[in-house]
């Protein structure tokens, strides 16, 4: 009789949580600002700094370890970035403080506040909380690892689509499953005799393990086994994470100058772009001077080519970063500086040397007589795929109105000019669930109270 009452109560709770999920999904278009509110709250309270300091580096190392040791993917990490290597340029998966899954902990808190209502033993409540925390951690690791694998195999589009949509479904599915598991297998009423793990294991037959788990028997013993197994797995991954290799920014393409020209896809050049493992910066900076034209207008000054064609296709999406050391060699009459514009244009160069424009960015710039480091972030690029055997070309142009001399310094540690390819920075889109949960939560509690009253009368 008691088992039937508990089963009906669990069924009511599960159905109610499913209705919560339906309400959340149906109200999604109207509450997208909830994530921004949560983010703003974290920024105002300073909570983001704790997440950035403690959670991000640990999550980055563990994800890199899983990719390396479980899936055999060559990776390295630096700060909050995981670099996934292929035969061509590496992909960057950037874990900002706002996308490690801290919002799902808030969702778990709401779930636990509902589940742990009622007369349950302290031991079962503790086990329920621990398994909930473990589940949230595992789900977030699975979400990030899957995004990295999709980024590697299918590019930015599928990876972001998974993170923004299916990753949300994954988290919500776990919360629903956790609700059912907690009410069916873990939570025990106060005063019920709790069996030790040894007592639960005594006489346990493997052939009956699954049916007994499904039927809800041996709940506390199996919950303890689940806790031990998950903790062991997470502990093993943490230990293995020391094997994950750290490294610098792997998506930086440094500007380098050569003493003799080389041929890149049929184009002869002495200015190249190199990846970090091939970068060889000189002790002193290379100085390239370019003079403006006789008429005011844009002047194409410096072109850099990625040295060596791409061995396989490479998709790019997001904003490119530019860092350049520039100054003037001559000035307009009576002036000590010159305000103008600088243009960065990225081209796709095929195997025959023909260039196709991919993206262009224009920025205001104030040039002076001394070399200065200028840092810019370009506009967002829609996904573009560079085919295998193609290469990347960067052209720097400046708007000249006085026939001046412009100087670019690069190829040294003190004058490190480069472009930084965009990594996949995915926003966290779980916090929007909080608003409908706060609305539906009182109704859940009301249903639970009515169930408890009915049980007491029976």
Wavefront OBJ file of the C-alpha trace (Angstrom):
o trace
v 0.000 0.000 0.000
v 2.728 2.422 1.015
v 4.758 1.519 -2.094
v 1.729 2.280 -4.297
v 1.202 5.650 -2.643
v 4.868 6.597 -3.109
v 4.762 5.462 -6.748
v 1.687 7.602 -7.421
v 3.331 10.587 -5.732
v 6.486 10.089 -7.779
v 4.399 9.836 -10.925
v 2.615 13.085 -10.069
v 5.954 14.831 -9.462
v 7.409 13.523 -12.724
v 4.373 14.637 -14.693
v 4.478 18.029 -13.051
v 8.138 18.485 -13.948
v 7.359 17.502 -17.543
v 4.748 20.247 -17.569
v 7.400 22.637 -16.272
v 9.624 21.641 -19.201
v 6.758 22.256 -21.641
v 6.054 25.673 -20.127
v 9.771 26.573 -20.245
v 10.116 25.618 -23.890
v 6.878 27.347 -24.921
v 7.892 30.622 -23.249
v 11.448 30.650 -24.646
v 10.880 33.451 -27.214
v 9.624 35.794 -24.487
v 12.267 35.371 -21.809
v 15.628 35.370 -23.580
v 16.707 38.369 -21.518
v 16.804 36.211 -18.370
v 20.326 35.090 -19.238
v 21.457 38.689 -19.552
v 19.939 39.472 -16.150
v 21.758 36.542 -14.563
v 24.999 37.582 -16.228
v 24.562 41.179 -15.112
v 23.916 40.002 -11.537
v 27.094 37.907 -11.575
v 29.058 40.896 -12.880
v 27.642 43.311 -10.314
v 28.229 40.988 -7.353
v 31.701 39.943 -8.505
v 30.719 36.265 -8.561
v 32.084 35.988 -12.095
v 35.651 36.477 -10.837
v 35.368 33.378 -8.626
v 34.002 31.354 -11.553
v 36.740 32.683 -13.816
v 39.481 31.982 -11.280
v 38.505 28.557 -9.990
v 36.002 26.883 -12.304
v 37.215 27.828 -15.790
v 40.839 26.576 -15.558
v 39.761 23.285 -13.956
v 36.997 22.688 -16.488
v 39.364 23.532 -19.356
v 41.995 21.057 -18.173
v 39.481 18.251 -17.572
v 37.798 18.697 -20.974
v 41.197 18.704 -22.691
v 42.048 15.507 -20.786
v 38.839 13.776 -21.894
v 39.425 14.744 -25.520
v 43.019 13.497 -25.344
v 42.642 10.293 -23.323
v 39.156 9.132 -24.297
v 38.784 10.294 -27.903
v 42.452 10.498 -28.917
v 42.146 14.112 -30.073
v 45.369 16.129 -29.988
v 44.700 19.109 -27.765
v 46.386 21.789 -25.733
v 44.983 24.452 -23.459
v 45.793 27.951 -22.323
v 43.735 29.742 -19.706
v 40.128 29.233 -20.742
v 40.897 28.097 -24.291
v 41.092 24.538 -25.590
v 42.885 24.123 -28.907
v 41.804 21.135 -30.989
v 44.429 20.245 -33.590
v 43.825 18.893 -37.067
v 46.148 18.525 -40.038
v 45.675 22.216 -40.679
v 44.967 25.223 -38.442
v 43.827 24.422 -34.883
v 40.315 25.157 -33.718
v 39.830 27.113 -30.524
v 37.039 26.403 -28.056
v 36.980 29.278 -25.602
v 35.350 28.614 -22.225
v 34.398 31.969 -20.809
v 33.207 32.273 -17.216
v 29.638 32.465 -18.496
v 29.614 29.178 -20.421
v 30.970 26.584 -17.983
v 27.454 25.734 -16.810
v 27.144 27.616 -13.524
v 23.521 28.441 -14.360
v 22.684 24.743 -14.284
v 23.733 24.754 -10.619
v 21.045 27.364 -10.014
v 18.549 25.131 -11.808
v 19.672 22.237 -9.631
v 19.105 24.353 -6.527
v 15.513 24.993 -7.639
v 15.059 21.275 -8.317
v 16.491 20.254 -4.940
v 14.346 22.844 -3.152
v 11.315 21.047 -4.579
v 12.505 17.449 -4.264
v 13.756 17.707 -0.679
v 10.459 19.050 0.640
v 8.688 16.571 2.886
v 9.667 14.113 5.560
v 12.787 12.395 4.252
v 15.782 11.026 6.104
v 18.903 13.181 6.264
v 21.033 10.449 4.730
v 18.826 10.128 1.657
v 18.687 13.926 1.249
v 22.497 14.079 1.369
v 22.810 11.308 -1.219
v 20.258 13.071 -3.417
v 22.221 16.342 -3.271
v 25.564 14.664 -4.035
v 24.187 12.725 -7.013
v 22.531 15.916 -8.309
v 25.834 17.804 -8.175
v 27.651 14.917 -9.833
v 25.050 14.770 -12.580
v 25.287 18.496 -13.312
v 29.078 18.224 -13.577
v 28.909 15.210 -15.895
v 26.247 16.830 -18.110
v 28.293 20.026 -18.474
v 31.444 18.060 -19.317
v 29.466 16.043 -21.874
v 28.030 19.242 -23.369
v 31.431 20.890 -23.791
v 33.186 17.733 -25.049
v 30.437 17.125 -27.610
v 30.689 20.739 -28.795
v 34.453 20.309 -29.237
v 34.038 17.077 -31.213
v 31.391 18.640 -33.456
v 33.658 21.652 -33.970
v 36.447 19.323 -35.044
v 34.381 17.060 -37.296
v 31.636 19.326 -38.653
v 32.649 22.957 -38.064
v 31.234 25.888 -36.151
v 27.609 25.706 -37.305
v 26.726 22.235 -35.946
v 28.799 22.816 -32.782
v 27.007 26.045 -31.899
v 23.630 24.567 -32.861
v 24.233 21.686 -30.454
v 25.373 23.935 -27.631
v 22.517 26.412 -28.008
v 19.734 23.852 -28.481
v 20.520 20.172 -27.883
v 22.827 21.044 -24.988
v 19.843 22.673 -23.324
v 17.706 19.590 -23.972
v 20.471 17.451 -22.465
v 20.484 19.491 -19.250
v 16.718 19.565 -18.996
v 16.535 15.798 -19.624
v 18.967 15.182 -16.780
v 16.911 17.321 -14.380
v 13.755 15.402 -15.296
v 15.569 12.060 -14.910
v 17.105 13.215 -11.639
v 13.664 14.141 -10.305
v 12.307 10.662 -11.100
v 15.399 8.834 -9.797
v 15.451 10.845 -6.579
v 11.796 10.160 -5.771
v 11.884 6.514 -6.858
v 15.280 5.224 -5.750
v 16.984 7.628 -3.336
v 14.665 9.477 -0.977
v 13.433 7.474 2.006
v 10.889 8.572 4.649
v 12.142 9.377 8.132
v 12.277 6.384 10.432
v 12.696 3.870 7.602
v 15.553 1.448 8.284
v 18.545 2.302 6.114
v 20.654 -0.574 4.910
v 24.382 -0.282 4.691
v 26.166 -0.848 1.409
v 27.412 -4.230 2.649
v 23.877 -5.283 3.496
v 22.627 -4.197 0.097
v 25.437 -6.019 -1.700
v 24.965 -9.212 0.307
v 23.096 -11.725 -1.807
v 22.902 -9.347 -4.778
v 22.737 -11.208 -8.085
v 23.921 -9.459 -11.232
v 21.067 -11.013 -13.198
v 18.579 -9.247 -10.953
v 20.428 -5.940 -10.663
v 18.740 -4.183 -13.579
v 15.174 -5.367 -12.870
v 15.556 -4.538 -9.190
v 16.894 -1.081 -10.072
v 13.965 -0.503 -12.448
v 11.446 -1.689 -9.851
v 12.917 0.622 -7.248
v 14.346 -1.927 -4.835
v 17.665 -1.526 -3.027
v 17.452 2.235 -3.572
v 19.964 3.500 -1.039
v 22.512 0.799 -1.809
v 22.359 1.439 -5.535
v 22.479 5.207 -5.021
v 25.630 4.732 -2.956
v 27.119 2.560 -5.705
v 26.279 5.231 -8.281
v 27.959 7.907 -6.145
v 31.113 5.810 -5.796
v 31.259 4.989 -9.514
v 30.784 8.597 -10.636
v 33.284 9.911 -8.081
v 35.805 7.299 -9.203
v 35.317 8.219 -12.854
v 35.624 11.949 -12.187
v 38.647 11.347 -9.956
v 40.301 9.307 -12.696
v 39.695 12.045 -15.258
v 41.119 14.626 -12.853
v 44.247 12.534 -12.340
v 44.624 12.047 -16.090
v 44.210 15.787 -16.634
v 47.846 16.289 -15.656
v 48.682 14.705 -19.010
v 46.846 17.424 -20.890
v 49.429 19.761 -22.363
v 49.281 23.480 -21.855
v 50.394 25.916 -24.487
v 50.206 29.489 -25.695
v 47.700 30.974 -28.077
v 47.651 28.422 -30.879
v 45.474 30.380 -33.316
v 47.820 33.351 -33.629
v 49.325 33.851 -37.097
v 52.503 35.903 -36.648
v 53.811 38.333 -39.263
v 57.260 37.275 -40.397
v 59.658 38.596 -43.014
v 62.044 36.513 -45.107
v 65.411 37.392 -46.588
v 64.601 35.584 -49.836
v 61.193 35.246 -51.534
v 59.175 32.030 -51.352
v 56.303 30.884 -53.523
v 52.904 30.394 -51.872
v 50.214 29.015 -54.196
v 51.957 30.505 -57.204
v 52.551 33.894 -55.534
v 56.087 35.094 -54.748
v 56.316 36.839 -51.380
v 58.736 37.745 -48.597
v 55.985 38.323 -46.007
v 54.343 35.275 -44.461
v 51.973 34.248 -41.666
v 53.203 31.469 -39.374
v 51.616 29.311 -36.680
v 53.143 29.355 -33.159
v 55.062 26.089 -33.611
v 56.726 27.512 -36.742
v 57.157 31.102 -35.571
v 60.786 32.277 -35.386
v 60.899 35.901 -34.270
v 64.108 37.852 -34.811
v 65.926 39.773 -32.032
v 65.265 43.082 -33.768
v 62.088 44.148 -35.502
v 61.749 44.126 -39.268
v 60.806 47.582 -40.536
v 58.731 47.952 -43.709
v 58.155 51.460 -45.057
v 55.462 52.238 -47.624
v 54.800 55.633 -49.180
v 51.362 56.984 -49.984
v 50.134 57.991 -53.412
v 49.967 61.390 -55.055
v 46.175 61.505 -54.732
v 44.121 61.023 -51.560
v 42.695 57.525 -51.261
v 43.231 53.974 -50.023
v 46.702 52.567 -50.541
v 47.292 48.787 -50.394
v 50.568 48.488 -48.489
v 51.402 45.091 -46.975
v 50.308 41.554 -47.903
v 50.998 38.486 -45.768
v 50.350 34.875 -46.859
v 49.925 31.811 -44.670
v 53.039 29.840 -45.558
v 52.102 26.459 -46.980
v 48.667 25.509 -48.339
v 46.017 24.109 -46.010
v 46.164 20.314 -45.838
v 42.401 20.082 -45.304
v 39.407 22.401 -45.284
v 39.257 24.955 -42.479
v 36.062 26.762 -41.429
v 36.239 30.169 -39.821
v 33.461 31.970 -37.972
v 33.503 34.857 -35.553
v 35.716 37.919 -35.102
v 39.390 38.090 -36.085
v 41.800 39.990 -33.857
v 44.530 42.229 -35.298
v 47.636 43.488 -33.491
v 50.002 45.759 -35.432
v 52.896 48.094 -34.631
v 52.588 51.179 -36.840
v 53.954 54.711 -37.018
v 54.777 57.511 -39.445
v 58.051 58.318 -41.137
v 56.865 61.740 -42.307
v 54.138 64.122 -41.156
v 51.667 66.568 -42.650
v 52.921 70.138 -42.469
v 52.662 71.535 -38.939
v 51.280 68.327 -37.397
v 52.737 65.811 -34.930
v 50.139 63.115 -35.603
v 47.791 62.028 -38.347
v 44.242 60.726 -37.949
v 43.226 58.342 -40.689
v 41.864 54.803 -41.256
v 43.420 51.358 -41.492
v 41.838 48.477 -43.410
v 42.396 44.735 -42.856
v 41.147 42.451 -45.634
v 41.240 38.648 -45.533
v 41.373 36.703 -48.784
v 40.987 33.058 -49.745
v 43.801 32.220 -52.182
v 43.299 29.130 -54.338
v 46.073 26.831 -55.579
v 46.583 29.009 -58.678
v 47.015 32.276 -56.765
v 43.562 33.767 -57.403
v 42.208 35.672 -54.371
v 38.597 35.832 -53.171
v 37.691 38.403 -50.539
v 36.373 36.844 -47.321
v 36.099 39.804 -44.940
v 37.193 43.414 -44.556
v 37.419 45.582 -41.430
v 38.060 49.330 -41.242
v 39.194 51.105 -38.050
v 40.128 54.703 -37.194
v 43.763 55.167 -36.245
v 45.941 58.037 -35.024
v 49.543 57.605 -36.176
v 52.560 59.303 -34.594
v 56.319 59.271 -34.977
v 56.981 56.518 -32.453
v 55.922 52.916 -32.986
v 52.716 52.092 -31.129
v 50.827 48.836 -30.641
v 47.315 48.953 -32.078
v 44.821 46.224 -31.176
v 41.538 45.749 -33.033
v 38.699 43.244 -33.036
v 37.026 42.748 -36.375
v 33.383 42.284 -37.270
v 31.795 38.850 -36.994
v 32.403 36.572 -39.987
v 29.660 34.205 -41.060
v 30.965 30.677 -41.428
v 33.391 30.508 -44.333
v 35.303 27.412 -45.386
v 38.804 27.602 -46.848
v 39.188 24.562 -49.062
v 42.124 22.183 -48.852
v 45.217 23.353 -50.808
v 44.077 26.975 -50.450
v 45.796 29.518 -48.205
v 44.990 32.714 -46.301
v 46.095 36.194 -47.324
v 45.919 39.330 -45.165
v 46.201 42.758 -46.795
v 46.749 45.957 -44.770
v 45.687 49.226 -46.372
v 45.796 52.805 -45.065
v 43.897 55.849 -46.250
v 46.508 58.419 -47.281
v 45.778 62.070 -47.900
v 49.243 63.713 -47.776
v 51.650 61.309 -49.553
v 53.174 60.266 -46.222
v 55.570 57.460 -45.277
v 53.994 54.642 -43.216
v 56.056 52.139 -41.242
v 54.997 48.659 -40.106
v 57.228 46.886 -37.570
v 56.962 43.119 -36.981
v 58.834 39.799 -36.635
v 60.222 40.333 -33.122
v 59.082 39.767 -29.549
v 59.191 43.500 -28.864
v 57.226 44.276 -32.046
v 54.988 41.229 -32.368
v 52.405 41.999 -35.040
v 49.902 39.233 -35.764
v 46.318 38.242 -36.516
v 44.345 36.005 -34.163
v 41.793 33.656 -35.710
v 38.441 33.469 -33.918
v 37.717 30.713 -31.453
v 34.242 29.373 -30.826
v 32.886 31.288 -27.845
v 29.443 29.897 -27.081
v 27.018 31.729 -24.779
v 25.265 29.912 -21.962
v 21.544 29.649 -22.654
v 20.248 27.796 -19.627
v 19.357 30.655 -17.342
v 16.175 31.461 -19.267
v 14.648 28.414 -17.537
v 14.805 30.206 -14.197
v 11.939 32.583 -14.870
v 9.263 29.980 -15.664
v 10.569 27.777 -12.850
v 9.966 30.564 -10.358
v 6.441 30.902 -11.726
v 5.592 27.187 -11.750
v 7.387 26.338 -8.486
v 4.447 27.358 -6.194
v 2.127 25.103 -8.182
v 4.512 22.171 -7.735
v 4.611 22.754 -4.000
v 0.822 22.962 -3.869
v 0.501 19.602 -5.634
v 3.016 18.015 -3.250
v 1.109 19.355 -0.224
v -2.156 17.931 -1.540
v -0.456 14.579 -2.161
v 0.917 14.538 1.389
v -2.519 15.356 2.813
v -4.113 12.572 0.759
v -1.465 10.106 1.913
v -2.013 11.021 5.557
v -5.777 10.501 5.207
v -5.240 7.102 3.547
l 1 2 3 4 5 6 7 8 9 10 11 12 13 14 15 16 17 18 19 20 21 22 23 24 25 26 27 28 29 30 31 32 33 34 35 36 37 38 39 40 41 42 43 44 45 46 47 48 49 50 51 52 53 54 55 56 57 58 59 60 61 62 63 64 65 66 67 68 69 70 71 72 73 74 75 76 77 78 79 80 81 82 83 84 85 86 87 88 89 90 91 92 93 94 95 96 97 98 99 100 101 102 103 104 105 106 107 108 109 110 111 112 113 114 115 116 117 118 119 120 121 122 123 124 125 126 127 128 129 130 131 132 133 134 135 136 137 138 139 140 141 142 143 144 145 146 147 148 149 150 151 152 153 154 155 156 157 158 159 160 161 162 163 164 165 166 167 168 169 170 171 172 173 174 175 176 177 178 179 180 181 182 183 184 185 186 187 188 189 190 191 192 193 194 195 196 197 198 199 200 201 202 203 204 205 206 207 208 209 210 211 212 213 214 215 216 217 218 219 220 221 222 223 224 225 226 227 228 229 230 231 232 233 234 235 236 237 238 239 240 241 242 243 244 245 246 247 248 249 250 251 252 253 254 255 256 257 258 259 260 261 262 263 264 265 266 267 268 269 270 271 272 273 274 275 276 277 278 279 280 281 282 283 284 285 286 287 288 289 290 291 292 293 294 295 296 297 298 299 300 301 302 303 304 305 306 307 308 309 310 311 312 313 314 315 316 317 318 319 320 321 322 323 324 325 326 327 328 329 330 331 332 333 334 335 336 337 338 339 340 341 342 343 344 345 346 347 348 349 350 351 352 353 354 355 356 357 358 359 360 361 362 363 364 365 366 367 368 369 370 371 372 373 374 375 376 377 378 379 380 381 382 383 384 385 386 387 388 389 390 391 392 393 394 395 396 397 398 399 400 401 402 403 404 405 406 407 408 409 410 411 412 413 414 415 416 417 418 419 420 421 422 423 424 425 426 427 428 429 430 431 432 433 434 435 436 437 438 439 440 441 442 443 444 445 446 447 448 449 450 451 452 453 454 455 456 457 458
